[in-house]
Amino acid sequence: MTRSTFIRRSGAVLTSAGITAALTLGMPLAANAAVHAQFAAAGQADADYTGPTIGGTCDLTSAPGTDNVQSSTSTFTHGTRHHAVNLDATFASSDNAADSVRVRGHVSSDLTVRRKHKDLTSFDFAAGGSVRITHAMSGSNCAGSGQVFGEMAMVFTEHHKGYLSLTRTTKKPGSLSAFVLFNLKNGKAVTLDIFEGSKSHQTSRTLLKPGKYGVQLSEIGISAGGGGILLKSPEALSAKVARTIHLHGEFQRKH
């Protein structure tokens, strides 16, 4: 299910066909289930070469796959699920094997889904953790980056007209959050909220008509290096938050 580098830099993830593919693949739920969700925790690490050699690289030297990790995936229709994952990857410069960068991270994430009469009533999506980037030597030719995050996808129905309120709360630098909701009947995006930065608190409200909707892929987590907290020196960098990233969605019937 992992797709990140912050949803490919918040870009071409937005297709309704992608929702169906993500939620159908490996999802052992009844075809007539009105609410179904997928949920996992994941982490990604990378290192870009910044040295003088043309064609130079920063290659993964830890075990294969340590730069892209994911927990098991929960598929469920209501209730709460929890996932956590650890990230630990090391990269070395092609110029000098001693010039290495280590990217470590941890994330703990929860997703709660509530429904009534088969329709979605609300959800809570929370994540907290840390990312640490450490260079073995000063003046490194490798710029490390890492992300750890919770990710979820969901299909749900609403049989009544009403408003879906989405509240995003972040409190620390390096926070990332993305939420994209589609109308599955016409394939059009009805809600889009993408944020990468520090402190934020925002609520948006979208009118939903009776129908079937899909959250293609929602992510919340922590980013360091690259587009997150920038590495300003060759020394260790630590970006830590603890359950301060939160998305709350709630459907309120229009009378």
C-alpha positions, 0 to 999 in steps of 0.5 A, a space after each residue: 500500500 505504501 506510495 509515499 515520498 509524501 505521496 510522490 511530493 503531493 502529486 499524481 496520486 489523484 485518480 478514482 481508479 486508484 481508490 478501487 485498486 487500492 481497496 480491492 487488492 487483498 481486501 477480504 471484505 464482503 462486496 456489499 460492505 458499506 464501509 471498509 478501510 485499509 490501514 498500515 504504518 510505514 517508513 521510507 529513507 533515501 540519500 542524495 549525492 551532493 558531491 563533486 563527482 559526476 554520476 556519484 551516488 549514495 547507495 544503500 549499504 544496510 540490508 536490502 529493504 531497510 529503506 522501505 518498511 511497512 507493517 502488516 495491513 489491517 482491513 476492517 469496517 469499524 473499530 480501532 486498529 493500531 500499527 507501528 514500524 521502525 526504520 533503520 537504513 544506512 547509505 554510503 557515498 560512492 566516493 568514500 565508503 566511510 562517508 555514510 549517513 544513517 536514517 532512523 525512525 519510528 512511528 506509532 499510528 491509530 485509526 478509529 472508524 465509526 459507522 451507523 446504519 452502515 454509513 460512515 459517521 466519523 473517523 480519527 487518524 493519529 500518528 506520532 514518532 521520530 526521524 533521526 539523520 546521522 552522518 559519520 563524517 563532516 562535509 558529507 556528500 550524502 544528504 539523507 532524508 526520511 519519513 515515517 507515517 500512518 496511511 489509510 484508504 477507505 470506501 464508505 457510503 452516505 444515504 443522507 445529504 450532509 456535511 463532512 467536516 475534516 479537522 487537521 491538527 499538527 504541532 511540530 516542524 516536519 509534520 505531514 498530512 494528506 487527505 483526498 476524498 473522491 465521489 466514486 460515481 463520477 470520479 471527481 475529487 470533493 475534498 483535498 487537504 495536503 499540508 507539510 510544515 509545522 503547527 496547524 489547526 484547520 477545519 474544512 466542511 464539504 457537502 456530500 450528497 447520498 452516494 459512495 465515496 473513497 479516500 484514495 490514500 491518506 497519510 500523516 507522519 513526520 519528515 526530516 531532510 528533503 522537503 521536511 526539516 532541512 539538514 542544516 549541518 553534517 551533525 545529527 538531526 532529530 525531529 520528534 513528535 508524540 501523537 501530535 498529528 491528528 485527522 478527525 472526520 465527522 459526517 453530520 446529516 443535513 436536516 
